[in-house]
Amino acid sequence: MKMLVALLLLLTLSNAVKINGEEDGQCDYKLTLEPRPHSVSISEFGAVGDGETLNTIAFQNAIFYLKSFADKGGAQLYVPPGRWLTGSINLTSHLTLFLEKGAVILGSQDPSHWEVVEPLPSYGRGIELPGGRYRSLINGYMLHDVVITGDNGTIDGQGSVWWDWYGSHSLNYSRPHLVEFVASDYVVVSNLTFLNAPAYNIHPVYCSNVHVQNVSVSAPPESPHTVGIVPDSSDNVCIEDCIIKMGYDAIALKSGWDEYGISYGRPTTDVHIRRVHLQSSSGSSLAFGSEMSGGISKVLVEHIHLYNSFSGIEFRTTKGRGGYIERIIISDVKMENIYLALAATGQCGSHPDDKYDPSALPSLDHITLQDVIGTNITIAGQFTGIQESPFTSICLSNVSLSINSGSPTSWVCSNVFGFTESVFPEPCPDLESSYSNSSSDCFSFLHLNGKAAAL
């Protein structure tokens, strides 16, 4: 019966995306899935769900066995209720990893159970330390048609030891993530809870056709630089119906770091984010960059709730990044208890090494923010561009932010040009400029069926 329920649940997911050209975003593509014809339980391979027995070999053996069904419609690895401790594991194509209600996959707190691998080529080194990085808990490399789902099962990274090591500067390699897919396509992550990631929770990098749906992601406010979902040099990505509460960023879009990202040259594009609830303790609820050297474009964000965060929506870059952030539309935003509601900065982030080109100037252009309501906001907006490469066509429409009594100022602007319509409190004059036809560009975005026109 459990297997039947699992297969019925999976009918709502996808391993073959059909594109409807009339839809506005990636989340509107129609999804279908053929049920997996074969299923085994992890317990059949000697795994013990007592929270203490290390089950890495059991997972590896089960996945190796299921790999033989790849040309027969694929297979499912079923994780029953229990606490299943493991080190890093690698998935295979045409596989569904299903976590039953009450099933918890626990990441080992012994770093020897996490393999050290080479840095990503678009970063050139580990994001936190030079050299390699710890492999993520659940990995996919050059895979096709992979589903990680369940009946609200849990993946718990037990990241507190990693946060302590990070804070004490005692790590030799950059921290691992919970789930990472590299150079893979048709990936679904849904109906799960993610807890206490050492660093990122869900990291698709160099991927296509990724659907993250109905997941809950959280880490304590004090967890250093923990991030929820990170689309990275990936295209055709949908993130919807998620609740994310993180120590740093809730959702962060990236595309490589300085000269390495420029050389790799793969942008993050065609991304749709909708119906998400985001909280960030020290970072941003929704962030773009600052590692964006491969470019970020054609992003549609709608119907989002941002609350109890340092920053609401932030675009980050710096000299030496190169790349671009452009053709972004964010609409139907509700903000509550946010220190800095809207931000774009050209002075954010460090460099991987001294080989970067300081004359590689990033561009920020055609950013539309519309239908935004905020309460208990301290600073409405802070837009500080780059003198040699000002931010252009920043378009604000129907934005109403209730500023609290502790606000030092409502808006801060420099090296930015744009257009506003129905914005309160009144924005800085820089956003009323006609530079580079900002007003006419914004007008077409805001009024001529903006979503379809921009994306």
Beta strands, then each sheet from edge to edge (+ up, - down):
strand 1: 16-18
strand 2: 30-32
strand 3: 39-41
strand 4: 50-54
strand 5: 75-79
strand 6: 82-86
strand 7: 89-90
strand 8: 95-99
strand 9: 103-107
strand 10: 116-117
strand 11: 133-134
strand 12: 138-141
strand 13: 144-150
strand 14: 153-156
strand 15: 179-182
strand 16: 185-195
strand 17: 200-205
strand 18: 208-218
strand 19: 227-229
strand 20: 235-240
strand 21: 243-246
strand 22: 251-253
strand 23: 268-280
strand 24: 284-288
strand 25: 296-316
strand 26: 324-345
strand 27: 363-384
strand 28: 391-403
strand 29: 411-414
strand 30: 416-424
sheet 1: 1+ 2-
sheet 2: 3+ 5+ 8+ 13+ 16+ 14+ 9+ 6+ 4+
sheet 3: 3+ 5+ 8+ 13+ 16+ 18+ 20+ 23+ 21+
sheet 4: 3+ 5+ 8+ 13+ 16+ 18+ 20+ 23+ 25+ 24+ 22+
sheet 5: 3+ 5+ 8+ 13+ 16+ 18+ 20+ 23+ 25+ 26+ 27+ 28+ 30+
sheet 6: 3+ 5+ 8+ 13+ 16+ 18+ 20+ 23+ 25+ 26+ 27+ 29+
sheet 7: 7+ 12+ 15+ 17+ 19+
sheet 8: 10+ 11-
end
